[in-house]
Amino acid sequence: MTISLSEEQIKNIREHIENFKKYSKSEEYRRDLKNRWEREEFIANALKEENIETMTEFDFGEIISKLWASQMWANKEYLVRRIVEDNGLDKIKNNLRYLLYGQDPFEIRYDQFVGNVKGLGPASITEILCFFNPEKYGIWNDKARKALKKLGFEDILPLNKYRISGKEYMKFNKVARGIVEELKRAGFKNTDLLILDYFLYEVWCAGETKREESKRYEFDHDEIRDYVRDIGLFLGFEAETEKTIGHGARVDVIWRARIANLGVVTYVFEVHRGGSIDSLVLNLQKAVRNLTVQKIIAVSSGEQLEKIKKEINGLPEDFIRALSFWDAQDVEQTHGKLSEVIRSIKRLELVKSEFD
């Protein structure tokens, strides 16, 4: 089942088809297709019901390491270890089996998987689904959402949301299949929702939206939180989300580095989208009492950061010196640039993980 597209949406899609045709005739596209077939064959086989039953931690790691959503992680062994430690392998297998083969409505199965399995974001979960069945399931990630905004789908899809419900994901899949039908009419006969992801990537690449005025920038808390974690991992830190750093201080992200046998250095990040600034400041004050914490960083829009700066006037000088500010829009752009760097360097095959 698909959703009927408006004349404006069809017009927007057709404006990008010529560019996609050029890409589809390139050597890069042939390499990408070969890569797609290899990943699809491997993951689809690994996710057969009988193979989930006998799946080992290494088998699970191979699946995760092959996802595009995991390419930001230089240390994939660390990523896999964290997911398994946070959930337990049996819990992951049981939820995977239910997600893919359960008898309940898909929306219920999707919501249960998202609620039960920690450490896998929507981009990873929907990519697994897409490789499992590219005729039914599309990939919900930041670039796809931005491309869909350009194509005029902001009024019918929650394109500002990072985590979506099973019901919202099903609606996205209906829209995605509608776009696929339009691509087929334009001559791309073998298009499925995995090829659609390539198309949406090209739409995103075709002139990114101008940087919004920082003070008006809207963002999703969990998405920016995960971006901060990913950037830390790229820089070589041990980075985790939702960590307790001191008595009564649970923070959004920590970056931790071990310096030989001298000890640990920790950086704390709190993402603030709205609500009580007093609570944010109090949490950071508690966090900075941890002797390993070298810096505390408030992450928010320009408007909120200005409010936080005013709020801390008069607080102890040591706390003010320890506090830095990071514009959430800069976080998003930094993450995007690093992703592109990794995408380019990955082709050189300089370093392989145990899963490659």
DACOR-V508568 format. One line per field, one symbol per residue. burial: 1 if it has 24 or more other ideal C-beta (glycine too) atoms within 12 Angstrom, else 0. A space follows every 10 residues. Layout:
burial = ???
//
This chain:
burial = 0000100010 0111011001 0011000000 0100010011 0111011000 1100101011 1111111111 1111111111 1111001010 0110111111 0000010011 1111011011 1111111111 1101011111 1111111111 1110001111 1111010111 1111111111 1110000100 1111111111 1111110000 0001001111 1111111111 1111001111 1110110010 1111110000 0000011111 1110001001 1011111101 0111111111 1111101100 1100000010 0111111111 1111110110 0100010000 001010
//
